[in-house]
Amino acid sequence: MYLFIHRIQENKINEKRLAFTLIELLVVIAVIGILSGLIVISMSGVTNKATIAKSQVFSNSLRSALMLNLVSEWGLDGNASDSWGNKNGTLSGTTTPFSDCIHNSCLSFNGSTYIYIPDDNIFDFGSSMTAMIWIKGQSSGAQRAFFGQYDMSLNKRSWMMRSNSNKLEVYLSDDGGVLLSHIKNYYTSSIVLDGLWHYIGLTWSSGDLKLYIDGKDSAVTKSVDSSITSLYNSDVNLTIGSILDNSLPVQYFIGLVDEARLYDVAIPSSQIKEQYYLGLNNLLINGSMSKKEYNEKIKEIAYE
């Protein structure tokens, strides 16, 4: 009897040790990734202030190292697979895998292709969400859609990001578009289509909208309408590289797309900044960015 009880206790201890070890392993992986960014910075001759800012981001991001609020992540490494969850997308048309991207490879969209992901309850964000994506596109007079769940004609509009005069524009709706007064658009003064990589996105929390460009909270030219406090739960496909009009894709994007992410909370700016840092490091390492350009971008965000 004593031996039996002893074995049960021993098994419980081993289970606790195993669970603790798995959590430790995940955190260590996150720490190693972040520290790699610090190493690149320290070797690039950037100012002390930039290194200090990087360290502050490092400490803040540890709180969310396990990324528990990440819903889906499409790495776009030659496909539309969800590398975090199981919401795999489908490539419509011919997209070309491209190297020298943010992480591994990415996809090149030619203006007639896009990715669609079937609707799911996990995309019903309601009062809080974050959507982030890396894009690289040339200046265009046309509106180019990046990411969203938005059908312009079926009154099933929720949210979307696109370019307008080469700037980032975001649309939100709380009723699907039944009343035009319930569709609000907000845009930045910064250019995002200029032939360079940009990390863009939005965070939303009960009426508080923030637009991000390259790790920085970008000024919104229209104040957020407090009457919109939740987003419409649309049942149309989620899209990357287009939005929908009567269920057909329109406003196709032309350029490179990488690392699209969705969260069910408004993640902190420190986490967005950390993701931007790591993306810059990869561009420097794979030769897609010069050391001079890298240092300038690091200083830009460090002095924010």
C-alpha positions as YAML, in Angstrom:
chain: A
units: angstrom
residues:
- id: 1
  name: MET
  ca: [0.00, 0.00, 0.00]
- id: 2
  name: TYR
  ca: [2.78, 2.37, 0.94]
- id: 3
  name: LEU
  ca: [4.59, 1.59, -2.31]
- id: 4
  name: PHE
  ca: [1.40, 2.26, -4.30]
- id: 5
  name: ILE
  ca: [0.84, 5.67, -2.68]
- id: 6
  name: HIS
  ca: [4.50, 6.52, -3.11]
- id: 7
  name: ARG
  ca: [4.30, 5.79, -6.85]
- id: 8
  name: ILE
  ca: [1.20, 7.99, -7.26]
- id: 9
  name: GLN
  ca: [2.94, 10.88, -5.51]
- id: 10
  name: GLU
  ca: [6.02, 10.35, -7.63]
- id: 11
  name: ASN
  ca: [3.94, 10.40, -10.83]
- id: 12
  name: LYS
  ca: [2.26, 13.68, -9.81]
- id: 13
  name: ILE
  ca: [5.64, 15.26, -9.12]
- id: 14
  name: ASN
  ca: [6.91, 14.11, -12.52]
- id: 15
  name: GLU
  ca: [3.81, 15.55, -14.22]
- id: 16
  name: LYS
  ca: [4.37, 18.90, -12.54]
- id: 17
  name: ARG
  ca: [8.02, 18.84, -13.53]
- id: 18
  name: LEU
  ca: [7.09, 18.03, -17.14]
- id: 19
  name: ALA
  ca: [4.52, 20.85, -17.36]
- id: 20
  name: PHE
  ca: [6.98, 23.30, -15.86]
- id: 21
  name: THR
  ca: [9.69, 22.17, -18.26]
- id: 22
  name: LEU
  ca: [7.44, 22.71, -21.30]
- id: 23
  name: ILE
  ca: [6.56, 26.23, -20.20]
- id: 24
  name: GLU
  ca: [10.22, 26.94, -19.49]
- id: 25
  name: LEU
  ca: [11.13, 25.67, -22.95]
- id: 26
  name: LEU
  ca: [8.62, 27.96, -24.68]
- id: 27
  name: VAL
  ca: [9.83, 30.98, -22.76]
- id: 28
  name: VAL
  ca: [13.48, 30.11, -23.45]
- id: 29
  name: ILE
  ca: [12.72, 29.87, -27.18]
- id: 30
  name: ALA
  ca: [11.09, 33.31, -27.06]
- id: 31
  name: VAL
  ca: [14.03, 34.72, -25.08]
- id: 32
  name: ILE
  ca: [16.57, 33.29, -27.54]
- id: 33
  name: GLY
  ca: [14.71, 34.90, -30.45]
- id: 34
  name: ILE
  ca: [14.62, 38.24, -28.71]
- id: 35
  name: LEU
  ca: [18.25, 38.06, -27.60]
- id: 36
  name: SER
  ca: [19.29, 37.38, -31.18]
- id: 37
  name: GLY
  ca: [17.87, 40.81, -32.01]
- id: 38
  name: LEU
  ca: [19.92, 42.36, -29.23]
- id: 39
  name: ILE
  ca: [23.09, 40.73, -30.56]
- id: 40
  name: VAL
  ca: [22.52, 42.08, -34.05]
- id: 41
  name: ILE
  ca: [21.92, 45.55, -32.67]
- id: 42
  name: SER
  ca: [25.01, 45.52, -30.47]
- id: 43
  name: MET
  ca: [27.19, 44.55, -33.46]
- id: 44
  name: SER
  ca: [25.77, 47.16, -35.77]
- id: 45
  name: GLY
  ca: [27.15, 50.15, -33.89]
- id: 46
  name: VAL
  ca: [23.79, 51.68, -33.02]
- id: 47
  name: THR
  ca: [23.59, 54.23, -30.24]
- id: 48
  name: ASN
  ca: [23.28, 53.23, -26.58]
- id: 49
  name: LYS
  ca: [19.78, 54.63, -26.48]
- id: 50
  name: ALA
  ca: [18.67, 52.24, -29.19]
- id: 51
  name: THR
  ca: [20.10, 49.31, -27.25]
- id: 52
  name: ILE
  ca: [18.39, 50.46, -24.07]
- id: 53
  name: ALA
  ca: [15.08, 50.79, -25.90]
- id: 54
  name: LYS
  ca: [15.55, 47.28, -27.24]
- id: 55
  name: SER
  ca: [16.14, 45.98, -23.72]
- id: 56
  name: GLN
  ca: [12.96, 47.63, -22.48]
- id: 57
  name: VAL
  ca: [10.96, 46.02, -25.26]
- id: 58
  name: PHE
  ca: [12.59, 42.70, -24.37]
- id: 59
  name: SER
  ca: [11.43, 42.86, -20.76]
- id: 60
  name: ASN
  ca: [7.90, 43.91, -21.67]
- id: 61
  name: SER
  ca: [7.48, 41.25, -24.32]
- id: 62
  name: LEU
  ca: [8.34, 38.45, -21.91]
- id: 63
  name: ARG
  ca: [4.89, 38.85, -20.39]
- id: 64
  name: SER
  ca: [3.35, 37.77, -23.67]
- id: 65
  name: ALA
  ca: [6.11, 35.40, -24.78]
- id: 66
  name: LEU
  ca: [3.73, 32.45, -25.04]
- id: 67
  name: MET
  ca: [1.43, 34.47, -27.38]
- id: 68
  name: LEU
  ca: [-1.68, 33.06, -25.73]
- id: 69
  name: ASN
  ca: [-3.93, 35.59, -27.49]
- id: 70
  name: LEU
  ca: [-2.70, 34.76, -30.98]
- id: 71
  name: VAL
  ca: [-5.63, 33.37, -33.00]
- id: 72
  name: SER
  ca: [-3.97, 32.62, -36.33]
- id: 73
  name: GLU
  ca: [-0.67, 33.27, -38.08]
- id: 74
  name: TRP
  ca: [-0.11, 32.80, -41.78]
- id: 75
  name: GLY
  ca: [3.63, 32.69, -42.42]
- id: 76
  name: LEU
  ca: [3.04, 32.65, -46.21]
- id: 77
  name: ASP
  ca: [6.11, 30.46, -46.77]
- id: 78
  name: GLY
  ca: [4.99, 29.46, -50.25]
- id: 79
  name: ASN
  ca: [1.52, 28.52, -48.99]
- id: 80
  name: ALA
  ca: [-1.45, 29.81, -46.98]
- id: 81
  name: SER
  ca: [-1.18, 27.44, -44.00]
- id: 82
  name: ASP
  ca: [-2.00, 28.66, -40.50]
- id: 83
  name: SER
  ca: [1.26, 28.09, -38.61]
- id: 84
  name: TRP
  ca: [-0.39, 28.70, -35.22]
- id: 85
  name: GLY
  ca: [-3.93, 27.35, -35.38]
- id: 86
  name: ASN
  ca: [-5.78, 25.28, -37.97]
- id: 87
  name: LYS
  ca: [-7.43, 27.97, -40.10]
- id: 88
  name: ASN
  ca: [-5.57, 27.26, -43.32]
- id: 89
  name: GLY
  ca: [-6.22, 29.53, -46.26]
- id: 90
  name: THR
  ca: [-6.44, 28.81, -49.98]
- id: 91
  name: LEU
  ca: [-4.36, 30.48, -52.67]
- id: 92
  name: SER
  ca: [-6.58, 31.73, -55.49]
- id: 93
  name: GLY
  ca: [-4.65, 32.29, -58.69]
- id: 94
  name: THR
  ca: [-0.90, 32.04, -59.16]
- id: 95
  name: THR
  ca: [1.25, 33.46, -56.40]
- id: 96
  name: THR
  ca: [5.03, 33.31, -56.60]
- id: 97
  name: PRO
  ca: [7.14, 32.28, -53.58]
- id: 98
  name: PHE
  ca: [9.83, 34.87, -52.95]
- id: 99
  name: SER
  ca: [13.01, 34.77, -50.87]
- id: 100
  name: ASP
  ca: [14.75, 37.50, -48.84]
- id: 101
  name: CYS
  ca: [11.59, 38.14, -46.85]
- id: 102
  name: ILE
  ca: [10.74, 38.78, -43.21]
- id: 103
  name: HIS
  ca: [10.86, 35.11, -42.22]
- id: 104
  name: ASN
  ca: [11.82, 32.27, -44.56]
- id: 105
  name: SER
  ca: [9.98, 32.97, -47.83]
- id: 106
  name: CYS
  ca: [6.90, 35.06, -48.64]
- id: 107
  name: LEU
  ca: [4.38, 35.42, -51.45]
- id: 108
  name: SER
  ca: [4.40, 37.79, -54.40]
- id: 109
  name: PHE
  ca: [0.91, 38.88, -55.50]
- id: 110
  name: ASN
  ca: [0.52, 39.98, -59.13]
- id: 111
  name: GLY
  ca: [-2.78, 41.89, -58.99]
- id: 112
  name: SER
  ca: [-5.10, 39.01, -59.81]
- id: 113
  name: THR
  ca: [-4.42, 36.64, -56.92]
- id: 114
  name: TYR
  ca: [-5.37, 36.55, -53.27]
- id: 115
  name: ILE
  ca: [-5.81, 34.27, -50.25]
- id: 116
  name: TYR
  ca: [-9.14, 33.42, -48.68]
- id: 117
  name: ILE
  ca: [-9.75, 31.81, -45.30]
- id: 118
  name: PRO
  ca: [-13.24, 30.43, -44.53]
- id: 119
  name: ASP
  ca: [-15.11, 32.25, -41.78]
- id: 120
  name: ASP
  ca: [-14.99, 30.81, -38.28]
- id: 121
  name: ASN
  ca: [-16.29, 31.83, -34.85]
- id: 122
  name: ILE
  ca: [-12.72, 32.62, -33.76]
- id: 123
  name: PHE
  ca: [-12.82, 35.58, -36.17]
- id: 124
  name: ASP
  ca: [-15.80, 37.12, -34.35]
- id: 125
  name: PHE
  ca: [-13.70, 39.60, -32.41]
- id: 126
  name: GLY
  ca: [-16.45, 41.84, -31.06]
- id: 127
  name: SER
  ca: [-14.87, 44.50, -28.87]
- id: 128
  name: SER
  ca: [-11.14, 43.72, -29.19]
- id: 129
  name: MET
  ca: [-8.67, 42.51, -31.80]
- id: 130
  name: THR
  ca: [-5.28, 43.06, -33.44]
- id: 131
  name: ALA
  ca: [-4.40, 42.55, -37.11]
- id: 132
  name: MET
  ca: [-0.79, 42.89, -38.31]
- id: 133
  name: ILE
  ca: [0.90, 42.14, -41.64]
- id: 134
  name: TRP
  ca: [4.17, 42.84, -43.49]
- id: 135
  name: ILE
  ca: [3.77, 44.33, -46.99]
- id: 136
  name: LYS
  ca: [6.06, 45.60, -49.74]
- id: 137
  name: GLY
  ca: [4.42, 47.31, -52.68]
- id: 138
  name: GLN
  ca: [5.10, 50.02, -55.24]
- id: 139
  name: SER
  ca: [3.33, 53.37, -55.30]
- id: 140
  name: SER
  ca: [-0.10, 53.05, -56.86]
- id: 141
  name: GLY
  ca: [-2.95, 55.37, -57.71]
- id: 142
  name: ALA
  ca: [-5.40, 52.53, -57.15]
- id: 143
  name: GLN
  ca: [-6.72, 51.31, -53.83]
- id: 144
  name: ARG
  ca: [-4.98, 48.09, -52.83]
- id: 145
  name: ALA
  ca: [-6.44, 45.81, -50.14]
- id: 146
  name: PHE
  ca: [-4.12, 44.09, -47.67]
- id: 147
  name: PHE
  ca: [-6.12, 42.17, -45.08]
- id: 148
  name: GLY
  ca: [-9.68, 42.00, -43.77]
- id: 149
  name: GLN
  ca: [-13.12, 40.45, -43.43]
- id: 150
  name: TYR
  ca: [-15.16, 42.80, -45.51]
- id: 151
  name: ASP
  ca: [-17.71, 42.51, -48.31]
- id: 152
  name: MET
  ca: [-18.60, 45.93, -49.67]
- id: 153
  name: SER
  ca: [-22.00, 44.98, -51.15]
- id: 154
  name: LEU
  ca: [-23.51, 42.29, -48.93]
- id: 155
  name: ASN
  ca: [-23.80, 44.29, -45.70]
- id: 156
  name: LYS
  ca: [-21.30, 41.93, -44.11]
- id: 157
  name: ARG
  ca: [-18.49, 44.37, -43.43]
- id: 158
  name: SER
  ca: [-16.43, 44.04, -40.28]
- id: 159
  name: TRP
  ca: [-12.89, 45.39, -40.68]
- id: 160
  name: MET
  ca: [-10.26, 45.80, -43.36]
- id: 161
  name: MET
  ca: [-6.94, 47.45, -44.20]
- id: 162
  name: ARG
  ca: [-6.03, 48.87, -47.59]
- id: 163
  name: SER
  ca: [-4.03, 51.63, -49.24]
- id: 164
  name: ASN
  ca: [-5.56, 54.96, -50.17]
- id: 165
  name: SER
  ca: [-3.21, 57.41, -51.92]
- id: 166
  name: ASN
  ca: [-0.45, 54.99, -50.83]
- id: 167
  name: LYS
  ca: [-1.34, 55.53, -47.16]
- id: 168
  name: LEU
  ca: [-2.79, 53.03, -44.72]
- id: 169
  name: GLU
  ca: [-6.58, 53.21, -44.48]
- id: 170
  name: VAL
  ca: [-8.72, 51.15, -42.08]
- id: 171
  name: TYR
  ca: [-12.48, 50.58, -42.22]
- id: 172
  name: LEU
  ca: [-14.59, 49.39, -39.29]
- id: 173
  name: SER
  ca: [-18.31, 48.59, -39.08]
- id: 174
  name: ASP
  ca: [-20.56, 47.54, -36.21]
- id: 175
  name: ASP
  ca: [-23.68, 46.62, -38.23]
- id: 176
  name: GLY
  ca: [-22.21, 45.14, -41.41]
- id: 177
  name: GLY
  ca: [-22.94, 48.28, -43.41]
- id: 178
  name: VAL
  ca: [-26.73, 48.44, -43.17]
- id: 179
  name: LEU
  ca: [-26.38, 52.08, -42.14]
- id: 180
  name: LEU
  ca: [-23.58, 53.98, -43.84]
- id: 181
  name: SER
  ca: [-23.16, 56.04, -40.68]
- id: 182
  name: HIS
  ca: [-21.99, 52.83, -38.99]
- id: 183
  name: ILE
  ca: [-19.05, 52.38, -41.36]
- id: 184
  name: LYS
  ca: [-16.06, 54.45, -40.29]
- id: 185
  name: ASN
  ca: [-12.75, 54.88, -42.08]
- id: 186
  name: TYR
  ca: [-9.51, 56.10, -40.55]
- id: 187
  name: TYR
  ca: [-6.19, 56.67, -42.24]
- id: 188
  name: THR
  ca: [-2.63, 57.73, -41.53]
- id: 189
  name: SER
  ca: [-0.46, 60.45, -42.97]
- id: 190
  name: SER
  ca: [2.42, 58.02, -43.57]
- id: 191
  name: ILE
  ca: [3.08, 56.32, -46.91]
- id: 192
  name: VAL
  ca: [3.11, 52.51, -46.87]
- id: 193
  name: LEU
  ca: [3.47, 51.80, -50.61]
- id: 194
  name: ASP
  ca: [6.95, 52.99, -51.59]
- id: 195
  name: GLY
  ca: [8.83, 49.86, -52.64]
- id: 196
  name: LEU
  ca: [10.03, 49.11, -49.09]
- id: 197
  name: TRP
  ca: [8.93, 46.62, -46.43]
- id: 198
  name: HIS
  ca: [6.48, 47.98, -43.84]
- id: 199
  name: TYR
  ca: [4.90, 46.34, -40.82]
- id: 200
  name: ILE
  ca: [1.35, 47.67, -40.64]
- id: 201
  name: GLY
  ca: [-1.79, 46.95, -38.66]
- id: 202
  name: LEU
  ca: [-4.40, 47.94, -36.14]
- id: 203
  name: THR
  ca: [-5.40, 47.30, -32.55]
- id: 204
  name: TRP
  ca: [-9.01, 47.72, -31.45]
- id: 205
  name: SER
  ca: [-10.48, 47.72, -27.96]
- id: 206
  name: SER
  ca: [-14.04, 48.90, -27.22]
- id: 207
  name: GLY
  ca: [-13.85, 51.93, -29.46]
- id: 208
  name: ASP
  ca: [-10.14, 52.64, -28.98]
- id: 209
  name: LEU
  ca: [-8.43, 52.26, -32.36]
- id: 210
  name: LYS
  ca: [-4.69, 52.51, -32.96]
- id: 211
  name: LEU
  ca: [-2.98, 52.21, -36.33]
- id: 212
  name: TYR
  ca: [0.63, 51.01, -36.47]
- id: 213
  name: ILE
  ca: [3.30, 51.53, -39.10]
- id: 214
  name: ASP
  ca: [6.77, 50.06, -38.52]
- id: 215
  name: GLY
  ca: [6.37, 49.55, -34.79]
- id: 216
  name: LYS
  ca: [5.02, 53.03, -34.10]
- id: 217
  name: ASP
  ca: [1.54, 54.18, -33.19]
- id: 218
  name: SER
  ca: [0.74, 56.29, -36.23]
- id: 219
  name: ALA
  ca: [-1.41, 59.38, -35.91]
- id: 220
  name: VAL
  ca: [-4.97, 58.85, -37.16]
- id: 221
  name: THR
  ca: [-6.35, 61.71, -39.22]
- id: 222
  name: LYS
  ca: [-9.92, 61.05, -38.10]
- id: 223
  name: SER
  ca: [-10.84, 60.68, -34.45]
- id: 224
  name: VAL
  ca: [-12.44, 57.38, -33.56]
- id: 225
  name: ASP
  ca: [-16.23, 57.50, -33.35]
- id: 226
  name: SER
  ca: [-17.13, 56.38, -29.83]
- id: 227
  name: SER
  ca: [-20.50, 55.11, -31.10]
- id: 228
  name: ILE
  ca: [-18.67, 52.09, -32.56]
- id: 229
  name: THR
  ca: [-17.67, 49.93, -29.61]
- id: 230
  name: SER
  ca: [-17.89, 46.47, -31.19]
- id: 231
  name: LEU
  ca: [-17.25, 44.99, -34.61]
- id: 232
  name: TYR
  ca: [-19.82, 43.22, -36.77]
- id: 233
  name: ASN
  ca: [-19.49, 39.43, -36.79]
- id: 234
  name: SER
  ca: [-19.29, 38.93, -40.54]
- id: 235
  name: ASP
  ca: [-19.66, 35.45, -42.03]
- id: 236
  name: VAL
  ca: [-17.78, 36.15, -45.28]
- id: 237
  name: ASN
  ca: [-14.31, 34.79, -46.01]
- id: 238
  name: LEU
  ca: [-11.30, 36.46, -44.44]
- id: 239
  name: THR
  ca: [-8.99, 37.69, -47.20]
- id: 240
  name: ILE
  ca: [-5.31, 38.55, -47.66]
- id: 241
  name: GLY
  ca: [-4.43, 40.55, -50.78]
- id: 242
  name: SER
  ca: [-7.99, 41.70, -51.55]
- id: 243
  name: ILE
  ca: [-11.40, 42.52, -50.11]
- id: 244
  name: LEU
  ca: [-14.76, 41.31, -51.41]
- id: 245
  name: ASP
  ca: [-17.60, 42.87, -53.39]
- id: 246
  name: ASN
  ca: [-20.65, 40.61, -53.80]
- id: 247
  name: SER
  ca: [-18.35, 37.76, -52.67]
- id: 248
  name: LEU
  ca: [-15.91, 38.44, -55.53]
- id: 249
  name: PRO
  ca: [-12.36, 39.68, -54.81]
- id: 250
  name: VAL
  ca: [-11.56, 43.28, -55.70]
- id: 251
  name: GLN
  ca: [-8.84, 45.87, -55.05]
- id: 252
  name: TYR
  ca: [-6.10, 43.27, -55.51]
- id: 253
  name: PHE
  ca: [-2.74, 43.96, -53.92]
- id: 254
  name: ILE
  ca: [0.42, 43.96, -56.03]
- id: 255
  name: GLY
  ca: [3.64, 43.20, -54.19]
- id: 256
  name: LEU
  ca: [5.07, 41.01, -51.43]
- id: 257
  name: VAL
  ca: [3.16, 39.88, -48.33]
- id: 258
  name: ASP
  ca: [4.52, 38.10, -45.25]
- id: 259
  name: GLU
  ca: [3.64, 37.14, -41.66]
- id: 260
  name: ALA
  ca: [-0.08, 37.97, -41.31]
- id: 261
  name: ARG
  ca: [-1.29, 37.69, -37.70]
- id: 262
  name: LEU
  ca: [-4.61, 37.99, -35.86]
- id: 263
  name: TYR
  ca: [-5.12, 38.32, -32.10]
- id: 264
  name: ASP
  ca: [-8.33, 38.39, -30.07]
- id: 265
  name: VAL
  ca: [-7.08, 41.30, -27.92]
- id: 266
  name: ALA
  ca: [-5.47, 44.66, -28.54]
- id: 267
  name: ILE
  ca: [-1.85, 43.59, -27.97]
- id: 268
  name: PRO
  ca: [0.53, 46.12, -26.34]
- id: 269
  name: SER
  ca: [2.70, 48.38, -28.46]
- id: 270
  name: SER
  ca: [5.80, 46.76, -26.93]
- id: 271
  name: GLN
  ca: [4.90, 43.45, -28.58]
- id: 272
  name: ILE
  ca: [4.30, 45.11, -31.95]
- id: 273
  name: LYS
  ca: [7.62, 46.91, -31.62]
- id: 274
  name: GLU
  ca: [9.38, 43.63, -30.78]
- id: 275
  name: GLN
  ca: [7.93, 41.93, -33.88]
- id: 276
  name: TYR
  ca: [9.12, 44.87, -35.98]
- id: 277
  name: TYR
  ca: [12.64, 44.65, -34.53]
- id: 278
  name: LEU
  ca: [12.89, 40.95, -35.28]
- id: 279
  name: GLY
  ca: [11.65, 41.53, -38.84]
- id: 280
  name: LEU
  ca: [14.31, 44.19, -39.39]
- id: 281
  name: ASN
  ca: [16.98, 41.83, -38.07]
- id: 282
  name: ASN
  ca: [15.95, 39.18, -40.58]
- id: 283
  name: LEU
  ca: [16.03, 41.68, -43.45]
- id: 284
  name: LEU
  ca: [19.54, 42.72, -42.42]
- id: 285
  name: ILE
  ca: [20.74, 39.12, -42.10]
- id: 286
  name: ASN
  ca: [19.37, 38.00, -45.48]
- id: 287
  name: GLY
  ca: [20.81, 41.05, -47.25]
- id: 288
  name: SER
  ca: [17.47, 42.69, -48.08]
- id: 289
  name: MET
  ca: [18.42, 45.77, -46.06]
- id: 290
  name: SER
  ca: [21.72, 47.64, -45.77]
- id: 291
  name: LYS
  ca: [23.34, 48.27, -42.41]
- id: 292
  name: LYS
  ca: [22.87, 52.00, -42.89]
- id: 293
  name: GLU
  ca: [19.14, 51.65, -43.53]
- id: 294
  name: TYR
  ca: [18.83, 49.22, -40.63]
- id: 295
  name: ASN
  ca: [20.56, 51.61, -38.21]
- id: 296
  name: GLU
  ca: [18.39, 54.50, -39.35]
- id: 297
  name: LYS
  ca: [15.19, 52.53, -38.74]
- id: 298
  name: ILE
  ca: [16.39, 51.36, -35.32]
- id: 299
  name: LYS
  ca: [17.25, 54.92, -34.29]
- id: 300
  name: GLU
  ca: [13.88, 56.12, -35.60]
- id: 301
  name: ILE
  ca: [11.91, 53.86, -33.32]
- id: 302
  name: ALA
  ca: [14.35, 54.11, -30.38]
- id: 303
  name: TYR
  ca: [13.91, 57.88, -30.21]
- id: 304
  name: GLU
  ca: [10.12, 57.68, -30.44]
...
